[in-house]
Amino acid sequence: QVQLVESGGGLVQPGGSLRLSCAASRSIFSIYTMGWYRQAPGKQRELVATITIRGRTNYPDSMKGRFTISRENAKNTVYLQMNSLKPEDTAVYYCNTAPPPQERLWGQGTQVTVSS
């Protein structure tokens, strides 16, 4: 049973923007704080942003300023707006609960490639 589906990734030039979406089953979306994570080639998966059920957001210091997480409760969807993208933002982006993420919920993710 697929419960989290990420979309919206792609190839973008440095300085560009993307908005990622994560469609969640209601049983998850209505209960948990949600988060976006990313994993770059050869690196560990890292947290990008979190948002509570009530919409309170939090970002690791390294992610502040260019990324914005939001949620649309009516659609059971979490978004990640990414601006001023850099080549080092290249990674597979995932959504999951936070914290901690649940192993059973890791999906395929969506690939973001920042390159000229």
C-alpha positions in Angstrom: 0.0 0.0 0.0 1.6 3.2 -1.2 1.2 5.9 1.4 3.6 8.7 0.3 4.2 9.7 -3.3 6.7 12.4 -4.2 6.7 14.4 -7.4 7.9 17.6 -9.0 11.6 16.9 -9.4 13.6 17.5 -12.5 16.5 19.2 -14.1 17.0 22.9 -13.3 19.7 25.4 -13.9 21.6 27.0 -10.9 19.6 29.8 -9.5 16.3 28.2 -10.6 13.3 27.0 -8.6 11.3 23.9 -8.1 8.3 22.9 -6.1 8.1 19.4 -4.9 4.9 17.7 -3.8 4.2 14.8 -1.5 0.8 13.2 -1.6 0.1 11.3 1.6 -2.7 9.0 2.8 -5.0 10.7 5.2 -4.1 8.3 8.0 -0.6 9.6 8.0 -1.2 13.2 7.1 -3.7 13.9 9.8 -1.6 12.6 12.6 2.1 13.2 12.0 4.5 16.1 11.6 5.8 15.7 8.1 9.3 16.3 6.7 11.3 16.5 3.6 14.6 14.7 3.4 17.2 14.4 0.7 20.0 12.1 -0.2 22.8 13.1 -2.5 25.0 10.5 -4.2 27.5 9.0 -1.8 26.0 10.9 1.2 23.7 10.1 4.1 20.1 11.1 3.9 19.5 14.4 5.6 16.6 16.4 6.9 15.6 19.4 4.9 12.5 20.8 6.6 9.6 19.8 8.8 6.0 21.0 9.3 3.6 20.2 12.1 -0.1 19.4 11.7 -0.8 23.0 12.7 1.7 24.4 10.2 4.7 25.2 12.3 7.8 24.9 10.3 11.4 24.1 11.2 14.6 24.0 9.2 18.1 22.9 10.0 20.4 25.8 10.0 22.0 24.7 6.8 18.7 24.7 5.0 17.3 28.1 6.2 16.6 30.8 3.6 16.1 29.0 0.3 13.6 26.3 1.1 10.0 26.6 2.3 7.8 23.7 3.4 4.1 24.0 3.5 1.0 21.7 3.7 -2.4 21.7 2.2 -4.6 19.8 4.5 -7.6 19.5 2.1 -5.4 17.7 -0.3 -3.3 15.7 2.2 -0.2 17.2 0.5 3.1 18.6 1.6 5.1 20.9 -0.6 8.7 22.0 -0.7 9.4 25.2 -2.5 13.1 25.4 -3.4 14.6 28.7 -4.7 18.1 29.8 -5.7 19.0 26.2 -6.3 22.7 25.2 -6.3 24.4 22.2 -7.8 24.9 20.9 -4.2 21.2 20.6 -3.9 21.2 17.8 -6.4 19.8 14.8 -4.6 16.8 12.5 -4.4 14.2 14.2 -2.3 11.8 12.2 -0.1 9.0 13.0 2.3 8.3 11.1 5.5 7.1 11.7 9.0 9.4 13.7 11.2 10.9 13.0 13.6 11.7 10.3 13.2 11.0 9.0 9.7 9.3 5.7 9.5 11.2 3.0 7.5 8.0 1.6 6.1 7.1 4.9 4.5 10.2 5.6 2.4 9.1 5.8 -1.2 10.9 6.3 -4.5 11.6 9.9 -4.0 11.9 12.5 -6.7 15.2 13.4 -8.3 16.3 17.0 -8.4 19.3 17.8 -10.5 20.8 21.3 -10.5 23.1 21.7 -13.5 23.8 24.1 -16.3 
